Amino acid sequence: MRVVLYTLAAGCPLCDEALHHLERLRSRRPFDLRVVPVDGDPRLAIRHALRVPVLEVDGREVLFGRMTLEAVEAALLGAGAP
């Protein structure tokens, strides 16, 4: 499973919280995680900047904005995590 977290490069508490949830879940369920700051890419900034963090699983956007641990776990399980 490939997980991408779109974030702001710095100063985004919601992004930090989402990353913390993902790292916590990854310790129990392995998956590939890529963190992509949208500020460095104009296309990504236009697409995601007002909604960060944005969680994408296997190419499909599943969550954005404030994310609880439970919501992130459900999104990963819904995407077929073991």
Beta strands, then each sheet from edge to edge (+ up, - down):
strand 1: 2-7
strand 2: 32-37
strand 3: 54-57
strand 4: 60-64
sheet 1: 2+ 1+ 3- 4+
end
